[in-house]
Amino acid sequence: MSKPFEFLFRVRYGECDAQGVVFNARYGDYTDLAVNEYLRAALGGYPELVRLGYETQVVRLLTEWKAPAHYDEVLNASVYPSHFGNTSFTLTVEFVNGATGALVATSQATYVLVDAKEFTKQIIPAEIKSALQEGAVGKQINQAG
């Protein structure tokens, strides 16, 4: 199996709650950041998708937590496509502690492809599906410093 796309980032102080761990709602932000970097690597970025006449809308976001993440830890978000329908696709993001290798959380984000002007569902074109499936394999973006 090919190595998935990876996005590395460092947990910032303001992302932690009173318990000293990353606040649960931040994983929605983390998923969005990782997916946007994935789209940049696979398609040339979200603006390129819009240039092609499409946008995406999140219709489902599911996160399961396995272990806490703390301030200043590096998280490695691996992103890979896990499902394609006619008009929707799901990307799975696995967050792993960069130092220990422990699984911290897994998110599944399901998107519907829509027309950029009318916001009506669109069939996923073969070239976009192919780019999402293969375009970011093995690439890494490191914002952890």
C-alpha positions in Angstrom: 0.0 0.0 0.0 1.2 3.5 -0.8 2.1 5.9 1.9 -0.8 8.4 2.4 -0.6 12.2 2.3 0.7 13.6 5.5 0.2 17.0 7.1 2.3 17.7 10.2 1.4 20.6 12.6 2.1 21.6 16.2 -0.6 22.0 18.8 -0.9 25.6 19.8 -1.6 26.8 23.4 -4.9 28.4 22.5 -6.2 25.1 21.1 -6.1 23.5 24.6 -8.9 23.4 27.2 -8.9 23.7 31.0 -7.9 20.1 31.2 -4.7 20.8 29.3 -5.6 18.8 26.2 -6.7 19.8 22.7 -10.4 20.9 23.0 -12.6 18.4 21.1 -14.1 21.0 18.7 -10.5 21.8 17.4 -10.5 18.5 15.6 -13.0 19.9 13.1 -10.5 22.7 12.5 -7.6 20.3 12.2 -9.6 18.1 9.8 -10.4 21.1 7.7 -6.7 22.2 7.6 -5.5 18.8 6.7 -8.1 18.3 4.0 -7.3 21.8 2.5 -3.6 20.8 2.3 -4.6 17.5 0.8 -6.6 19.3 -1.9 -3.7 21.6 -2.5 -1.4 18.6 -3.1 -3.9 16.6 -5.1 -5.7 19.3 -7.2 -3.6 22.5 -6.9 -5.8 23.9 -4.1 -9.4 24.7 -3.4 -9.2 27.8 -5.7 -8.4 25.4 -8.6 -11.5 23.4 -7.8 -13.5 26.6 -7.9 -11.8 27.6 -11.2 -13.1 24.3 -12.6 -16.6 25.3 -11.6 -17.0 23.3 -8.4 -17.1 23.7 -4.7 -17.6 21.2 -1.8 -20.0 21.2 1.1 -19.4 19.2 4.2 -22.5 17.0 4.9 -21.0 14.8 7.6 -18.1 15.0 10.1 -17.4 12.2 12.5 -14.5 12.2 14.9 -13.5 9.4 17.3 -10.9 10.2 20.0 -8.4 7.6 21.2 -5.9 9.6 23.3 -5.3 13.2 24.3 -3.0 15.6 22.5 -1.3 18.4 24.4 0.3 21.8 23.9 3.4 21.9 21.7 3.0 18.2 20.5 3.4 17.5 16.8 0.5 15.8 15.2 0.8 13.9 12.0 -2.5 14.0 10.0 -2.6 11.3 7.4 -5.3 11.9 4.8 -6.7 9.4 2.4 -9.9 8.9 0.4 -12.1 6.2 1.9 -15.3 6.3 -0.2 -16.6 7.7 -3.4 -20.2 8.0 -4.4 -21.7 9.7 -7.5 -21.8 13.2 -6.0 -20.0 12.7 -2.7 -16.7 11.5 -1.3 -15.3 10.8 2.1 -11.8 11.6 3.3 -10.4 10.0 6.4 -7.9 11.8 8.6 -5.9 9.9 11.2 -4.2 12.0 13.8 -1.1 10.4 15.3 1.3 11.8 17.9 4.5 12.5 16.0 6.7 11.6 19.0 5.0 8.4 20.3 3.2 7.1 17.2 0.0 6.8 19.3 -3.3 7.2 17.5 -4.9 10.4 18.9 -8.1 10.6 16.8 -9.7 9.7 13.5 -12.1 11.9 11.5 -14.2 11.1 8.5 -15.4 14.1 6.5 -18.0 13.5 3.8 -18.3 16.2 1.1 -20.8 16.7 -1.7 -19.5 18.2 -4.9 -21.6 21.2 -6.0 -21.7 23.7 -8.9 -19.8 26.8 -7.8 -22.6 29.1 -8.9 -25.8 27.3 -8.2 -24.7 25.0 -5.4 -26.5 22.1 -6.8 -25.1 18.5 -6.6 -22.8 17.5 -9.4 -21.5 14.1 -10.5 -17.8 13.9 -9.6 -15.8 14.1 -12.9 -13.4 11.3 -13.5 -10.4 13.7 -13.5 -11.3 15.1 -10.1 -12.0 11.6 -8.7 -8.6 10.4 -10.0 -6.8 13.4 -8.6 -8.4 12.9 -5.2 -7.6 9.2 -5.2 -4.0 9.4 -6.5 -2.8 13.0 -6.6 -1.5 13.4 -3.0 -0.2 9.9 -2.3 3.2 10.0 -0.6 3.3 13.8 -0.3 4.0 15.6 3.0 3.4 19.2 4.2 5.2 20.0 7.4 4.1 23.1 9.3 5.4 21.8 12.6 8.7 23.7 12.4 
